[in-house]
Amino acid sequence: MYIAQEESFGPVMVISKFKNGDVDGVLRRANTTEYGLASGVFTKDLSKALYISEKLEAGTVFINTYNKTDVAAPFGGFKQSGFGKDLGKLVLSSFITHLTVQINEKAT
């Protein structure tokens, strides 16, 4: 569906049904979009939720909640949903240029 592949901003939530046990099929469907800002997983099976969260191509994965976050947590998406991260310590890496200088005191 069009709504499941577009990056919609609130208050919109796309809920998709899937065949029992077809977790990898759900992951394929979720990851075929060109966006990846946030995803939500609602389940009683926490190990399944953690497996899914590792495989989802999204900057934030909410488990049994949605849009509840902490200002210190890095925020940003994958693919066409942003560049880099905002908030948290990770944001600093986009402003830092690392330089290595090695010196041999004795010129040869």
N, C-alpha and C positions, 0 to 999 in steps of 0.2 A: 504494500500500500504506500501511496505517496507520503502520507503523514508519518509513516514509520521510517522514512528515509530522509526526511527534511529535519533541519535543526530548528525546532519550534521553541519559542520562549513563552513561558507560563501564561495562564494556568492551563497547561496542556500536558496530559500524560498518555502515552500509548501503552496499552496493555495487550500482549499477544498470548494466545493459547498455543500449547504445543502438546504433542503426543507424550504420554507418560514415559519418562526415561530418556527422551531424545534431547539430552542436554547439549550434545555436540551439534545437533541441528539448530538449536536455539542460538548457540554461539556463532554459527555460520551466518544465520540471519542477522544477528545483532552487529556483527563485524563487517557486513557488506556495505554498510552506509559509509559515506565519505566523511562523516562527522564522528566525534568522539569526546564530547565534553563530559557527560555524566551518564551513568546507568544505575538502575535499581534492581535489586534481586529480593524477592519476597518468598521465603520458604521456611519450613520448620527444620529442614536438614542443613545444619550449619556447615558440615563438611562439603556438601554440594555447593553451598553459597560461596565458600572460600575457593573451591575449584573453579567456579564460574568467574569469580572476581579476578583470578590470576590470568584468565584467558580473554577477558573482555578488553577490547581496545578503546578504553575510556579513561579520561584523566582522573575521574572520581567514580567509585562504585559504592553505592549506599546499599546496605544489607538490612532488610526489615525496617527501613526508615527511608525518608527522602528529603534532601535539601537541608539536613541538619548537619552543620559543619562547625568548625572552630576557626577563628581568625588566624591562628598560628599554623594551620594545616595548609600545605601547598595547594593552589587551585589553578587549574588550567587543563586544556584538553589535548587530544591527539588529532592527527590528520588535519582537516580544515577547521577544527574548533580551537584555534588559538595557537600561539607560538610561545613556548616556554611556560613557566609557572609564575603565578602571582602569590604573594603572601608567603609566610614561613621563610626559613633560611634558604631554601632552594632558589628563591628569586634573586639572591645576590650573585649566583653564578653567571647570570646573564650580563652582569655589569663588571665582572672581573676578567682581566686578561692575565693569564698566567705566563710568566717569563722565567726561563732558566738560564743562568749565566754561569759558565764554568771557566775558571781562570787557572792557567799554569803560570806561576810567578816567573819562571825562568824561560825566557824566549829561546827557542832553538833555531 
